[in-house]
Amino acid sequence: MNIQWYPGHMTKTKRMMKENISLVDIVIELLDARIPYSSRNPDIDKLAVNKKRIVILNKSDLADDAKTADWVKYFEEKGFRVLLVNSITGKGLKGITEVSAVLMAEKKERLKARGRLHVPTRAMIAGIPNVGKSTLINKFVGKATAKTGDKPGVTRGKQWVKIKRDFELLDTPGILWPKFEDDRVGQNLAFTGAVNDDILDLPELAQGLIGKLRVIYPQQLKDRYAIDFTDETPNHEILAAIGASRGFKARGGEIDLKRTASIFIDEFRAAKLGKMTLETVDEIKELYTEEK
């Protein structure tokens, strides 16, 4: 499945970020802990040159803990501060202001020496659609300030959000890669909900996800749906077996593959199959040698 989805407003978003980057001290990049590489937009690295950087691995409660630890080390070696956050419960949010204060300490002392007593920290938060930015901001502030939604692309314009007296956050619309050079990136984004389901063939998407999970988490797949399969079992037969195990039948007694696919994808996204991460540091280093 080749997935390319770059709505027109994302070009505007990139331009807006470029115009406003000079207003902030820190760039906070929100990633999906289940797909840390695929949920990174390389444009942000170019936009954030010479800025302090914080990487937030959101939805860390849904990701494989051991693989998450590897990704934390990977980003720290790149010079980023890394935080694990659950934007829904608010776990880890306090670390954002704490780490920001450390990153800003030298500048604030320098400006205070020149007579600037009040030096607010201004940060830009960026990330792909549906990675949880609006939910995180709302939890951070304690009220519904940023719009939220269960579909990508809810936030359409920039907005400043005052977190506390000396901390201001510039929210930006989600920004996707302009082109997925590797099909796996687009697929991973689709699996986790960053690409609008309305433009996707869900049974085909589900079969692609099954193809991945049968390799990296086969037992969880078998246990969740009380099914069995071998290395030779086609993905479409595994999807049908999942539907049969749930009793999802259409008219004529055939398995309702569309309903099965929708439920299967939703359950993966909700970690009902277990905590899973779809890409590893070693895999990315092997695929993208320039990242070494």
Steps between C-alpha positions, in 0.01 A plus 500: 500500500654829388374789714552866414290761678603864521201736531549851365487665841826326597698713255353803677592347836864458401516860382338623822748305712791647306365852552454454876803290596695815597241574771582191704793369704409132497346266246305212650443212263220262585543147368296182519700261720377206292659642182768748611673519163193495276332771710798734465479762229850571366391856414490581872874437533559758227258749652640462852869553427677666797197458727488304824321172438269277699364175362183371662416134446124519540272199537788329677241301696411325171858424397739214574701612807828337396488652152405838645815492715704445183335798332565723800870419475493556123360853529716592799806408298381756244506768771125517566336495841247218505179466702249215520146631516143379510304803381167350606589442866756778517780270613837658424367847416671666795833411343438741211526812715777350711719413202418832331617685811833317487543578129420868558703551819811641334308745279284621789803563720667690218196721443443555870854629525399761243196603703233274345328364809210327324614268222219269386577171328338473160479161335352371176336160506489308174411155381309297246117495497323295765813449711324655801611864502162653577427243770841564656452876500152478648627273777800728554286812538223322687221614273389459140719760332612317187249320282500121511360235272527136411600575141827650373517868416277661764734788588513730197657824627773604738406598854698616801414320823613635837595200712622702799617854564843445348425225246320553168437233239444558129275226366517417130288284271624148439758473225559182303790398283452656152584160351563162658823380340453158658162328477543375856480854635161561341376162613611554860325838504184340366516213750512743794234741370709793374351464153126548458328160495240636258749490212625149578389149411462363853512126414821561304639710786410231753675234292811718489491539879453126541803448278708707739362370829528133400876555483568718804214410735356167376396363839305812596311474172418135560405551864273799443284327241544136599628413154799316361701538182824386343766682302316397186156632601405800279417825676146505360432159655620625838265800468214264415589283800483807725156580360384142550624501860286808567200376306511789255289365216331681216200391297543154356713389792827640366745675732444876513859599420438875513357484852772257605770731364354805674476325838847346466663834418315674785610233747862529390488878543353459849774249597242227560743257336771618740760777506662506156762701311512460124859604434831456678813711517705224338252475212516873433878512519513218249247657264628855525877485524520878507348485848807322640 
